[in-house]
Amino acid sequence: MSILMKWSLRLAREEDIPALEYLIPLSVRGLQSTYYSAAQMDAALGSVFGVDRQLIRDGTYYVVEQDGELIGCGGWSKRKTLFGSDHQTNRDDAALDPSRDSARIRAFFIHPAWARRGIGRRILNECEQRIGAAGFKSVELAATLSGVAFYAACGYVAGEQLDVPLSKDLSLQIVRMTKEFR
């Protein structure tokens, strides 16, 4: 059996939070340094990039583990907040209406040593199945620049580019992306 086949997907639990807090900065610094400066990444960690406990409580956040170590995470949301951790100040945790709103894809982070091995796609497929089962007809997300090609390869269409303010002199460019379900 190849090492690729040994990892497993499961719902995240509260006790995973310390491992998620370790994985997220590792993923950001390892996979986004081509697109963002060290200052941007540092400023975004904890607010834009971080754990969102609401996703875990909602049962819509997944982790992938290999021999007990978290190597990937990501999820979806039925709430209005498009991105950000618990510490994001402009959160809106109101419920979305599946008949008129798009579900959200949220907080995907992969360990750099495990990038491009199908982990992100496996999590995304699980999310899309659950989103469809919840009655949503479309989904949207805020992609980092490093994630745009991945989401485009999975059928997402790029929309407006946004600058998320991080501090008085720093911002983080993201791309709003959408996908319609048939």
N, C-alpha and C positions, 0 to 999 in steps of 0.2 A: 504494500500500500504506500503510495507516495505521501510525502509530508503535507501536500496540498489537501489531501482528502481527510486529514485528521482533525481539521478545525471544525468547530460546530457553532451554530447560530442558536441563540436563545433570547428570551426577553430579559432586559436589564432589571436588576434589583437594587434596592437602596444600598445594600452592602457592596455593590460594585463601584460606588461613588469614589472611594480613594483610588482605585485602579483607573477609573475614567479621568480623574484629575491628574494622573501620571501620564496617561496615553495622549490626551488632547494636546498639551504643549509639545510633546515629542513629535506628534504628527504635524502640527503647525510648523514648527521649526525645521523639520526634515523634508516636508513636501511643498512648502509655500515660499521658501527663501528665494526662488527664481522670480517670483511675482511681487513680493512685498519686502520692504526693508526690515531690518531687525527691530527698529523703533516701532514700525507699524505693527509687527507681530506681537511685540511685547505689550504695546498699548491695547491691542485687541484681545489678548488673553485675559480671561476672567469676565469680560463683558460680551463681546461678540463671539469669541471662542471659549466655550466652557460648558459645564454641566447644566442641564435644564431638568431639575427634579420633577417638574410637572409632567414631562414626557414619560418619565419612569412611573410616576403615580398613575398616569392614564393607561399604562400598559401598551405604549406605542413606540418604545425605544428598545433597540436590540443591541446585543453585543455578540462578537465572534471571539471565541477563545480557542487557544491551542495549548494543550497540556496545562490548563489552569491559568494561563496568561491571556489577558485581553489584548487582541491584536486589531480590533476594529469595532466601530460602533456607528450607529445612525438610526434614524427613526422618522416618524411622521406625526403630524398633529392635526387634531380637529379643532384647534383654537386659532385665534386671529394672529397671534405673534408669528412673524415670518422667520425670525432668526434671533439668536442671542441666548445667553445663559441666564441663570437666576438673577444675576447682577445687572442685567440690561435694564435701564430705567424706563424705557418706553414700551413696556410689555402690555399686551392686551390678551388676557386669558379667557375672554368671552368665547363661547362655542360658535363654531361655524355651522351654517345650514347646508347640508349636502345637496339640497335641491337647487341652490343658487351660488354657493361659495366653492372655492377650490380648497382641497386639503393642502397641507404643507409638508414638504420633505425637509427634515431638520437635522442639523448637527452630525454630519458624517465625518468621521476621522479614522484614518487607517495608520497603523504602525508603519513607518517608512520601510522597514525590512520586509513587510508583507504587501507593499503596494503593487498594483497591477497583477494581482493573482486571482481576481474574481470575487474578492471579499466585498467590495463596495457594491458590485452588481448583484450579489446574492442578497445583501441587505435591502437594496433598492427593490428587487423583485418581490421580496416578502412585504415590504411597505406598500407597494402598488397593489398587491393582492388584497391586503387588509383595507386599503383605501377604497377599492372597488366594492368589497364586501360591506363597507360602512355606507355605501350609497353615493359616494362622491363620483362626479363625472369628469373631474379635472383635478390637476394638482399644480402647485407652483412652489418655487423655491428661490432662495437667494444664493447663487453660486459664487464661491470665491473664484478668482481668475484661474487658479490651478484646477478647479473643478468643472469649468465650462465645457471642455472637450469631452470629459466623461459623460456629463449629462446630455450633451448633444448626441453622443453615440447611443444613448439610451432613449432617444426620441424626444428630448426636450428642446423647445425653441427659445432662443435667446431674445430677450426684450430689452428694456431700458437698462443702462448702466447707471448705478447709483454710487455716491460717495457717502459712506457712513462716517460721521464725525467721531474721532477718537479722543482728540484733545484740541486745544485752540489752534495747533498748527499741523495736526495729522489727521488723515482720513484713510479709509480702507475702501478700495473699489470693489464692488460686487456687481453681479449681473442677475437681474430678475429673469427667471426661466419658467416656462409653462409646458404642460402636456395635457392633451385631451384624451379621455378614454373612449373607446368605441363601444 
